[in-house]
Amino acid sequence: MLHATEVLGANAVDSLGNFVGRVKEMFVEPADQPNRVAKLMLSRGQYRPLIARHDQVAFVAPGKVRLCTEESELELYKPNEAWLAVGKDLLDQQIIDTNGRKVVRVNDIDLDEVQIDGNVELRITQVDVGLPGAVRRLLQGVVPPMGIRRIQEKLPPRKIRWEFVNLIEADPLRRVKLRLTSERLAALHPADLAEIIGELSPDERQGIVASLDEETAAETIAELDDRLQTQVVEGLDAETAADIIEEMSPDAAADLMSHLEPEKSKEVFEEMEHREAADVRELLRFEADSAGGMMNTEVVVVGEEATRGEVVDYIQFHEIAPDQLDNVVLLNKDAGFSGTVPIGRLLLADADQRMSELIFEPLLSVTADASDKDVFELFDKYNLRSLTVVNAEKHPIGTITVDDVVSKLQEKLA
């Protein structure tokens, strides 16, 4: 096994033994083969660099490269944005360790030698994010390569397989050219992804958010603190921001919109679908520390005379999201709030049981202008998972869930 730091700076000779330059850079062509070092850039002082293709390399060792062709057959270097530069684009760059759920820095890169038709191809196998790679970088040019290897053998390795690497690339065009996918990022829990994003620079944050689908981006942004939420959304164009915010729950969307600059908020509202925009605007009428400011307007509301079977059919037909199913809110014949049914009690009931028979006691609700302190006290006293918010006519207009309460308490403690 070789390391990138042992090849970069190596002396290169042609098939006749003539010195042709030092390896200044190595390039991967991801669109062709994602882990093969396709080209070596050979620097030769004041002259224009040369390029040696992977099929022109006969031998590679720490500090040494021998080609299987003469210098006259090498091409002059021409920049190509589709190439991934090992030294410039990988070494010292930040990557996301999806297993460790954290941002780490690339200290070195492991290379395997593959013999093909008499020449040697270098293949990237792992990135070194541990102490051995850092030591190699520190001692490069000071201690001979074999001496560095003896030192690093005593150090604990920490590596990530190349196929598990997600590069943080702030430029969307370059990311597309490099065919870097975000599937592993999207598979992370939004809270883990939010923690990772919090460690990044603004440009890197924008690059990650831009690579996610709208639903994942919405869930992740909702997990960020108010400051980072604002920074991320302010950096998006209005259409993209609107598409993401539409995927958020109305209460989370309202909280976010309330922190945006007025001009940005106006632009985003203009791009949002009418219904979603109306829901968010409605919530923005309420004070942040009131029940109305904490509530979510996405509520499952059914008549109290409906049967359990009818309600389950309704939930399945409308594909209600699981996070809306702590309680089902009931209406009486006058469309007034008449109680709630916990989802656990609903699932255990017979299909023909009426909702009025399953009502949770005592009957609890708050008006939209109730203080957050009143809300906290009810949740604590009755060990609630959700609480219904009603208007002056006793019609249900939203619910406050326990996670809303926890978030609000964290804000007050911050």
N, C-alpha and C positions, 0 to 999 in steps of 0.2 A: 504494500500500500504506500502511496505517495501522498503528500499534502500540497495544497496550492502554494503555500509559502516556500516550499522547497523547489518548486518549478519556476515561479515568478522570480526573475533575476538570474536564471540559469544561463550559462554560456551555451550557444547553439552553433554547431558546425555542420557543414554540408557533407555529402557522400565522399568528397575528396579530402575531408579533414580540415577544410578552410573555415575560419571563423566567420559567421554571417551576422552575428548580433546577440543581444541578450533578450530573453523572454520578458517583454514589458507587460503583456496582457494575454489572457486566454479568453476565447469567446465560445459561447454555446448558442446554437441556433434552435430555440425551443420549438419552432414550427416544424423542424425536420426531425430532430431527436432530442428530447428534453434534458438528457443527462450527459450527452457526449460533448467533450471539448472538440469543437469542430475546427477551430483555427487558433494558431499561435501568432501573436504579433511580435516580430523581432526588431528591436530597436538597434540602430547602428550609428549613433552619434548624430552628426549634422545631416546625414542622409535620410531620405524618406523611409519609414519603416517598411519591412517586408511582411508578407503573410505566408505562413506554412500551413497547408491543409492537414487534416487528420490523417490522410492517406500518404502524406509525405514525411511522416515521423517514423524513424526506425528504432529509436532507443530513447528512454527517459530514465534518469536517476536524479537523486537530489543534487541540484546545481549543474546538471549536465543534460543536454539534448543533442542527439545526432539525427540528422535527416537522411532520407534514402534517395535524395535528389540533389542536383547541383544548385548553387545559388541562382544561376541564370534562369532556372525554371520556376522560381518563386514569383508570386504576384506582389505588386506594390499595394500597400494598405490603402483602402478606401472606406471611410466611416459608413456604418450601416446601423440604423436605429433598431432593426429587428434582431440584432445580436445582443445577447446578455453577456456583459463583461464581468468576468469572475472577480477581478481586482476592484473595479470601480463600482459595480452594481451589487456585489455580494459581501466581500470582506468588509468588516466593521459596520455592516448594515443591520438594521433591526428586522427581526422576523418574529412571527407568532408561533410559539410552541403550543399547538392545539391540545396536546396531551397534558402539559403542565399548566395550561391556561394562563400564559404570561408572555410578556414581550422579552426577548433575549437578543443578544448581539452575536453576530457571526465572527468568531475569532480565527477560524481556518476552515478548510474544506478538504475532505478525504477523497482521494482519487484512486480508482482501480485501473490497472493496466490490462488491456484486452488485446491479444495477438490476432491480427486479421491480415491474411495474405502477405505476410512478411513485414508488416508495419505494426506500430503500436498505437492504439487508441486509448485515450484517457477518458474514464467515465466518472462522473460525480456520484458518490454513493451516500455520503453523510455530510452534515455541517457540524463543525465542532463549536459548541457554545460554552465549553468548560475551561478549566484551568490549563490543561495541556496545550490547547490552541493559543491561549493568551501567552504562555511561556514561550512557545515557538516564535510568536510575533516579537516578543521582547528581546529574545536572544538572536534573532535572525541577523546574520552578518557579523555577529560578535563571537559566537561559538559555532564550530563546524557542525553540519547537519547531523552526523552520527552522534556527536556529543549531546546535542539537543534531544535526540531520541532516547538516549540513556536516562536523561533527566526526567523526561515526560512519562516514562514507564512507571515511575513511582507516584504519579499524580492520578487522582480519580477521574475517569473519563466522563464526559457529558456530551452526548451527540444526538442529533435528530436525523432520521433517515430522509433523504432528499425528497422522496415522494410525499412526505408529510409536511413539507415546508410551505408556508404561505408568506410570500414576500409582501412587505408593506410598500406599496407603490402609489405615490400621490398623483401621478399623471395617468388619467384613464386611458389615453391613447396608447401609451407605452404598455400598460397592463394588458390591453387587448392584443397588442402585437406579440407580447410574450406568452399569451394564452394562459395567464395565471387565473385559476378559478377560485371562488370563495366558498365552495361546498363545505369545507371543513370549518370555516368560520361560522357559516350559517347553522352548523350542527351544534355549536356551543350554546349553552344556556345564555339568554340575554344578559343576565347579571354578570356572568363571567366575561362575556364580550365587552360589556360596558366597563368592567374593571380594566380590561386590556386597553381599550380606547382611551381611558383616563391617563394612561402612561405615555401616550403618544404626543407628538407635536401637532399643531393645528392642521397642517397640510396632510400629515399622515392620517389623522382622524377623518378628514374629508375623503381621503382615498378609500379607507375601509368602508365608511358609510355608503359611498357611491357604488361599492362593489356588491352590496347586499340587496336582496329583494326587499320590496316595500314593507312587507309584514315583519320580517326580521329586523329591518332598520327601525321600524316603529317601536317594536318591543325593546330593542337595545337603547334607543334614545330615551325611552320612558324610564330606564334604570339609571340614567345619568343624573347628576345634580343639576340644579337650575342653571348654574353658570355654564356648564359644558353643554347642556341642552341648547341654550341660547346661541352659543358659539357655533355649534354644528349646524343648526337650522339657518342661522344668519348667513352661513357660507354656502348654502344650497340655492339654486335658482328657485323662483317662486313655484313653478309647476312641480318640480321634484319634491319640494317641501310640502306642498299641498297633498300630493299623492301619499306621502309617508304619514302625515298628520291624520289623514282620513282613515288610516288603519289603526289609529290609537283610539282608546276609549274616550268618549266626550270629555270626561273630567280631566284626564291626563292631557288631552289636546288643549283644553281651556287653560290649564295651568301653564302650559308651554306658550300659548299665544299671548298670555298676559305679560310675559317677560320679553317679548320681541319688541324691537323698535316699531313705533307706530306705522312708519312707511312700509316696513317689511310685513307687518301684520296685515295691512291693507292689501298688499300684493298677493299674499297667500290666500286670504279670504276670497279674493276675486277668482282664484284658480280652483277653489274647492267646490265640490258638488253642493247644490243648494241645501239639501237636507242636512248633510254633515255640518255645513257652515252655520245653519240655523241652530242646530243643537249646541254648538260651541258658543255662539253668540248669546244664547239663552243662559248658559252657565256663567258667562262673563258678567252678567248683571249682578251676581251675588258677590258679597264680600268673601275674600279668601278664607277667613276664619269663621265662616258660618256653615251651617248644615248644607245650604244650597251650593256653597263653594266647594264642598267636599264630595257632593253626590255625583253619581253616574246616572245618566238618563236612559241607559240601555237596561230596561227592566222587562222581565217576563210577567205580563199581567193577564189574568184570566178571570172569568166569572166564578163566583163561589159555588154555583150549582153545577159547574162542569165536573165530569167524572175524571178519575185518575187516568183512565185509558185515553180520554179525549185530550187531556193535557199533554200526555206523553206523545201522542200523535202530533200535536201542535208544535211541541219542541223539536221533534224529529223533522217535520216538514219545513220549519223555518231555519233549521240548522243552527240553533242557538249555541253560541260559544260556551264551553264548559265554565269559564270564569264568570258567567252571568247566572249560574244555577245554584247559588247558595240557598236562595229562597224563591218561591213563586208568590207573587203579590196577588191578592184577591180583591175583586170588586163586588159590591152588592148591586141590587137592581137599579139603584140611583147613580151608579158609577162612582160611588164613594168607596174609600178604603175600608175593607172589612177584615183584614188580617193577612197573615203570611203562612205558607206551608214550607217547612224545611225540605230540601230535596231528598234527604235520607228518609224522612217519613213518607214522602210521595212514592219513592221506589218500593217501599215495603207494603204499601197499601194494595187492596184488591182493585182490579181494573174498573169495577163499577162503583167504587166508593166515591162520594161527592167530596169536593174540596172543602166544603164547609165543615165536614166531619174531621178534618185533619189539621185544623187551624192551631197554630202555635199560641200558647197563652203565656203571659198576658198580652193583650193587644197594645202594641207599642208603635209610635210614630213620632216624628218631630216636624215642625214647620221649617221652611227654607231659611228663615231668619234666626233660627235657634243658634246659639253660640257653640263653638267647637267644644267648650268645656262641658256643656249640657250633653253633647253627643258622647264624649269620653265617659261621663258618669253612667249613662245608660248601658254602654257596651260593657263597662266594668261590673255594674250591678247585676245584669242579667246574662253575662257571659255570651253576648251576641256574636253572630257571624255577619249579620247585616241588619240594617235599620232602614225603614221606609220613610221617605220625605214626602210630605203632603202640602198642598196649597191651602189657601183660605177656605176653599169649598170642600176640603177633605179628600180631594182627588190625588192619587199618587202621582208624583212627578219624577221620582228617582229613588235610588237607594245608596246608602253608604255602607261599604263593606269593611271588614276588619283590616284589610291591607291599606285602605284609605286612612283609617285611624292610626295605624302604625306609621305610615308616611308622614302624617301631620305631626305626630308626636316627635318623630326624628327631626323634623324641621325646627320645632320649638326647642329641642335640646341642642341643636347645632350652634 
